């Protein structure tokens, strides 16, 4: 009898002519991956489509099924590792169509996810309604007639109706091409010692990295974060907390002109790290030429004969040294310390910026997290990865989301990246690695998600959560259709 009822429900639900809605949905069944069966996903989709046609009975039963699936998902995730399973999602202007956000969120639940990382700021656009967007960035949705549509708020609400936590995922020091077009923001753009901005060193010509010490940039970003937080997401994630990624020999910064220290605010902050006149003069000369010579040391000694060693924050030379060594012997050490100061100053700007960005969320008790590459803080000889991403110094109060995207044809390099982060993080820090791939098949040489997940399970219970990049990889056809509003 039970089989007959289920079979009848499936047959009737596929017809638009028969009043199938009188049949009550049965208890949802999920597998160990917390994924709904194809039949139950189809049943829910049929109800959603019927509800869109203003069938009140369908609306009621659809809402009932959403609550049931939310409870089933929560119970399943509590029983099965990982307790947090998230997916990265980008919305498009086409998603303002009635029922589209619901369709996306339903699919996410069907796949066993209980969190969504929703892009709220990317490529110089913000997911705020055009009619209520006080930021300097244009809205993602600029479609005539949709000025009031708040896709961010809608996605948060529709996600929660389905038992999903919805985080706002935001680019950070990458402000996007639109920001670079503003004449009144030119001073906020980061520059290296070759006179370049990131527009000249990143292939797609859309990434514009800002000077993290610039007050205007801080104000602009802080205001946007406040607007996003006003929608009360369940968390907020900061991505692109770094400098531009460069290619070839430029991927390693080996000299000061490779660093993004040549905008006004960054330089002023660097000069202020000097603790005497000698220290400031050496910093100026090092920035302008990229090195200091024995002749520079002799000249500065004559300029400030009353001072001993040049001093700046973090430099504590032995008291007995007192500039008694000849300039030729002092030059190598002094130049190395000026290089280290320059790198540390660049990294500190990144740390200060993300701490400021996270503050509004933390004040409200909303979790904040940082998204980073585990290999973006490497030093190679005396050089450093050009991204200068000091993730090992991120606050332990933030969630850590390492993008473990290593691709070596198997899981070993992915596991190594996650292990590196776990070994570095404070034990109290919540680490939720992001992996890239698709269910059931390898993609671009990466093993399937199942294979990667199985390999990461060895880190439980220290590792309670994993996220998957991205919805577009799980449903490429649906993502492409939404991007261009093609018929479903």
Secondary structure, DSSP 8 states (H G I E B T S, - for coil): -HHHHHHHHHHHHT-SSS-GGGS------B-TT--B-HHHHHHHHHHHHHHHTT-HHHHHHHHHHHHHHHHHHHHHHHHSS-SEEEEEE---GGGGSTTHHHHHHHHHHHTT--EEEEEEEETTEESS-GGG--SSSEES---TT-TT--HHHHHHHHHHHTT-EEEEEEE-SB--HHHHT-GGGGGGB---TTS--GGGTSTTS---BB-TT-HHHHHHHHHHHHHHHTT--SEEEEE--S-----GGGGEE-SGGGSS--SHHHHHHHHTTBSSHHHHHHHHHHHHHSS--HHHHHHHHHHTTT--S--BTT----TTTTT-S-HHHHHHHHHHHHHHHHHHHHHHHHHHHHHHHHHHHHHTT-EEEEEE-TTTT-EETTEEETT---GGGS-TTSEEEEB----SSSSHHHHHHHHHHHHHS-TTS-BEEEEE-BTTB-BTTB--HHHHHHHHGGGTTT--EEEEE-HHHHSHHHHHHHHHT---
